[in-house]
Amino acid sequence: MVLAMSASAQQGVSVTTDNTPPDASAIFDVKSTTRGVLVPRMTLVQRNAIATPATGLLIYQTNGTTGFYYYNGTAWTAISAAADNLGNHTATTNLNLGTNSITNTTNITASGTANLGGNAYPTVMGTSGQVLTTNGAGLTSWGSVAGESTTANNGLTVSGVNVALGGDLIGTTNINQDNAEVLRINNNSTVGTVIDLQNTGDFRILDAGVNALQLLDNGTLTVGTTNQFQVNNAGNITRINNLVTSFPTVQGTAGQVLTNDGAGDLSWTTIADEATTANNGLTLAGQNVTLGGDLTATTTITQDNAEVLRINNKGTAGTIIDLQNTGDLRVMDNGTNAFQVLDDGGLSSAQPANCRSTTRAISRALTTSSPTSPMHKGLQVLSSTTTAPATSTGWRLPPLRIPLQPPMV
C-alpha cells in the first residue's frame, strides 16, 4: 500500500491512502481505515524529564497508571480510557486516586482520610445510632447526641436512639419514692395488667422492709409478717390468726353453723335447739335463756363508779320481794346492816340480838295504833323521828334509833 502525502499552504498537511486533501480545520490530517496514529510512548520518569513541555503535548505512559497524558500548562493530566469528563461533574467509572490525593482547601487522601471544610473526619466506623460530633476545633468523632442513649439494659430496650421500657433485669433494681410522690400505673386499655410469676419467685409488698402481703408462685395469698392469714390458689382460707384452718368446700344449709374439731378443721353442723346449761337464777327454754329460777350459789352483782342498778316498773302490777322463809331483806352500808325488812314483817335499822323483839313490837304498835292515840305519839317520841303519812295499807316505820336495854328480870 502506498501512502500519499500532500501539502497546501492554505489547508495544511494530509497523510492519506486516497490522496484526499486535508480538512480545512486541520493543520495535519491523517486518514486511514486500517491504521492509526502512534504517539510517543514513554515511562513516568521519561515523561517528567521532558523539559518545558508545551501545553497540549500528548504522550502515552507505559508504567504506573498507564494511558494517554497531556500537559495542561501546569501538570500532566491523564485522559481516561473511558473518556471520563469531570469537568461536568459526572464520572462514568469509579475514581481511582492511586497514590494521589484530591487537594485544595479540602483534602481526601489515598488512604481514605478526609478533611473537608477544615474538619478532620474519623478514620473508624461508628456504631449504630451514633452521630458525628465536633470538638469545636475541627476534630470530629462518633458520639451520642445529648439526651439520647446508644445503649440500654436492666429492663430497658434501645432501638436506634429510642429507649423504651421492657427487657431483662440484670441486677437488683430499686425505685425510690420520696415525700408525696406517687407511683401509679394507669391501665386505659381493654386488656389486663399482668404480673407473671414464671419461676419460683414470689410477689411481695413490704412494710418497712417486712413482708406485709405476698402472692406466692403457687398462687397462695398470704398476709402478715409470718403469714397470719392465708388463702390458697383454690380460694380456700387455710390460716387465720396464724392458726392452720381448713374451711368446708361446700355450702352449708340454712341455720347451720361452723364447728371446729379442735385441730382447725371446720365443718357445717346443725345445732340442736337448746343451750348447754342455764342455772343460778336463769331459766332455759329451747335456745332462749330468761331471767328467773332458783339460785344455786351465793350471787353478787357489783356496781362500779357511777353505774346505776335500777328496776323500772311500768306495769300496773306491783314489784314484790316475797320473804317466804326466815330470811330477811337487808340494805347494808359498807358491809354493815343499815336497814332491814324482817321475815315477820318488822323493820329495823340494825339487828342487835338483844333488841330484835322490841323493834318488832314498836313496829307493830305504830302500824296498828291510831295516829292520834297517846301510845302512838309516845312511840314516835321514843323513835326520835316522824312516821310516814297514813296510806290505805297502814303506816310505815322509818329506821329506828332507840337505844334499847336488855329486858328486866
C-alpha angles and dihedrals in degrees: 000000000000120000118212122213123195133177133201128184090218101039109030133233127320132190111198143147093227104044092252111166117242120272112265092238095051129079089196120026122186117185128184139134095203106039140042142211116270113207123198113290121210145146127264090259092050091047092052090048093064105115116232097344115210118243107264095026109153129209139158114237114215103192138039106019097001124210145082117323129187130191111242095194096271107035144008111265126198120233107218116238087226091049096248111190111195090174090086091041094246121117121192095198137028114288110242112195095186105190093337131098136216102244138181127095086334129039139213111183130209089249090060100255115138135203110183125173090352092305120122109215126215119267094211132071116257123225126254113293096014122130134203113265128184132215090218092252098080098273113121129191140171113268147137125278113246111266094024130093131218095194133039133178144141095073096337131099127204126210111181103311093336118104118196136183112260138076143090121317111232097186144017105291128200128191109198122206116198131192113337098343116136127211107206135169113203114200106199094162133089094246128078132260105242133202104188115197096201098169136021096299120116132216110239137183111200132201109210090335095313124110111262101161130007136185105199123212089251091059097258116143116212132183127198137031092284099028093267090170123034138177120187126221090267091061095253121137106237102171134031124178087355090300120124108247134180116199122199116266094215133065116259123228125255113291096015120129134207113257128190124224090208093256097074097268109132125198138173112261135180110231118215113246094258140080120236100247141341124184146126096076097336129103127208122214111174104306093337120100117196136183111262137077143090121319110235097186142022103284129201128190110199124205117200130196112333098346116135127211106206135168112205113201106200095160133088094246126082131259105241135198104189115198096202098170136020096300120114133214109242136187112199134197109215092333096317124107111259101162133009140185104204123218090247092055099262124134125224138176090202137005112228108171092232097054104041095103093044091052091052092048094052090046092053092044093053093048095047103037127083113262090230096051120108091236092055092050091048093052088051090056091049092052091049091223144080122259122231118263120275120272135183089270098049133255133326123217120224118219109298124233098188115138101217126199124217113270115277119245 
